[in-house]
C-alpha cells in the first residue's frame, strides 16, 4: 500500500461522522493568530484564523486577537514583517562585511607569500 493511499484511508476514516458525537460548544469564537514571518510569506499569509480546538505551536506566533479585531492583527503583522525585513537586511550587511574581510585576508596572505618568495 502506498503512503498516499494510507493517508487517504486515514483521512476518510477521520471524516466519518460518529453517531451521537456533537461538535463542542465554542463560546470564545474564532481567534486570529499572527504568525512569525518566514521566507516567501506575505503580510496576509501571516494572519490565520483558528479556533480553540486547532493545534497551535506557540513558537510560531507573534500575537493572538479575537476574531472581530482584524485591524489590530494586520497592524501586528505589518510590524512583525518590518522587523523581519530589518533583520534580513542586517544579516545581508554582516555577510557582506564578512566576505570583504575574508577577501582582505586572502589578499594579505598572497602578498605575504610573494614577499617570502622574494626573500628566498
Secondary structure as a PSIPRED ss2 file (coil, helix, strand):
# PSIPRED VFORMAT (PSIPRED V4.0)

   1 X C   1.000  0.000  0.000
   2 X C   1.000  0.000  0.000
   3 X H   0.000  1.000  0.000
   4 X H   0.000  1.000  0.000
   5 X H   0.000  1.000  0.000
   6 X H   0.000  1.000  0.000
   7 X H   0.000  1.000  0.000
   8 X H   0.000  1.000  0.000
   9 X H   0.000  1.000  0.000
  10 X H   0.000  1.000  0.000
  11 X H   0.000  1.000  0.000
  12 X H   0.000  1.000  0.000
  13 X H   0.000  1.000  0.000
  14 X H   0.000  1.000  0.000
  15 X H   0.000  1.000  0.000
  16 X C   1.000  0.000  0.000
  17 X C   1.000  0.000  0.000
  18 X C   1.000  0.000  0.000
  19 X C   1.000  0.000  0.000
  20 X C   1.000  0.000  0.000
  21 X C   1.000  0.000  0.000
  22 X C   1.000  0.000  0.000
  23 X C   1.000  0.000  0.000
  24 X C   1.000  0.000  0.000
  25 X C   1.000  0.000  0.000
  26 X C   1.000  0.000  0.000
  27 X C   1.000  0.000  0.000
  28 X C   1.000  0.000  0.000
  29 X C   1.000  0.000  0.000
  30 X C   1.000  0.000  0.000
  31 X E   0.000  0.000  1.000
  32 X E   0.000  0.000  1.000
  33 X E   0.000  0.000  1.000
  34 X E   0.000  0.000  1.000
  35 X E   0.000  0.000  1.000
  36 X C   1.000  0.000  0.000
  37 X C   1.000  0.000  0.000
  38 X C   1.000  0.000  0.000
  39 X C   1.000  0.000  0.000
  40 X C   1.000  0.000  0.000
  41 X C   1.000  0.000  0.000
  42 X C   1.000  0.000  0.000
  43 X H   0.000  1.000  0.000
  44 X H   0.000  1.000  0.000
  45 X H   0.000  1.000  0.000
  46 X H   0.000  1.000  0.000
  47 X E   0.000  0.000  1.000
  48 X E   0.000  0.000  1.000
  49 X E   0.000  0.000  1.000
  50 X E   0.000  0.000  1.000
  51 X C   1.000  0.000  0.000
  52 X C   1.000  0.000  0.000
  53 X C   1.000  0.000  0.000
  54 X C   1.000  0.000  0.000
  55 X C   1.000  0.000  0.000
  56 X C   1.000  0.000  0.000
  57 X C   1.000  0.000  0.000
  58 X H   0.000  1.000  0.000
  59 X H   0.000  1.000  0.000
  60 X H   0.000  1.000  0.000
  61 X E   0.000  0.000  1.000
  62 X E   0.000  0.000  1.000
  63 X E   0.000  0.000  1.000
  64 X E   0.000  0.000  1.000
  65 X E   0.000  0.000  1.000
  66 X E   0.000  0.000  1.000
  67 X C   1.000  0.000  0.000
  68 X C   1.000  0.000  0.000
  69 X C   1.000  0.000  0.000
  70 X H   0.000  1.000  0.000
  71 X H   0.000  1.000  0.000
  72 X H   0.000  1.000  0.000
  73 X H   0.000  1.000  0.000
  74 X H   0.000  1.000  0.000
  75 X H   0.000  1.000  0.000
  76 X H   0.000  1.000  0.000
  77 X H   0.000  1.000  0.000
  78 X H   0.000  1.000  0.000
  79 X H   0.000  1.000  0.000
  80 X H   0.000  1.000  0.000
  81 X H   0.000  1.000  0.000
  82 X H   0.000  1.000  0.000
  83 X H   0.000  1.000  0.000
  84 X H   0.000  1.000  0.000
  85 X H   0.000  1.000  0.000
  86 X H   0.000  1.000  0.000
  87 X H   0.000  1.000  0.000
  88 X H   0.000  1.000  0.000
  89 X H   0.000  1.000  0.000
  90 X H   0.000  1.000  0.000
  91 X H   0.000  1.000  0.000
  92 X H   0.000  1.000  0.000
  93 X H   0.000  1.000  0.000
  94 X H   0.000  1.000  0.000
  95 X H   0.000  1.000  0.000
  96 X H   0.000  1.000  0.000
  97 X H   0.000  1.000  0.000
  98 X H   0.000  1.000  0.000
  99 X H   0.000  1.000  0.000
 100 X H   0.000  1.000  0.000
 101 X H   0.000  1.000  0.000
 102 X H   0.000  1.000  0.000
 103 X H   0.000  1.000  0.000
 104 X H   0.000  1.000  0.000
 105 X H   0.000  1.000  0.000
 106 X H   0.000  1.000  0.000
 107 X H   0.000  1.000  0.000
 108 X H   0.000  1.000  0.000
 109 X H   0.000  1.000  0.000
 110 X H   0.000  1.000  0.000
 111 X H   0.000  1.000  0.000
 112 X H   0.000  1.000  0.000
 113 X H   0.000  1.000  0.000
 114 X H   0.000  1.000  0.000
 115 X H   0.000  1.000  0.000
 116 X H   0.000  1.000  0.000
 117 X H   0.000  1.000  0.000
 118 X H   0.000  1.000  0.000
 119 X H   0.000  1.000  0.000
 120 X C   1.000  0.000  0.000
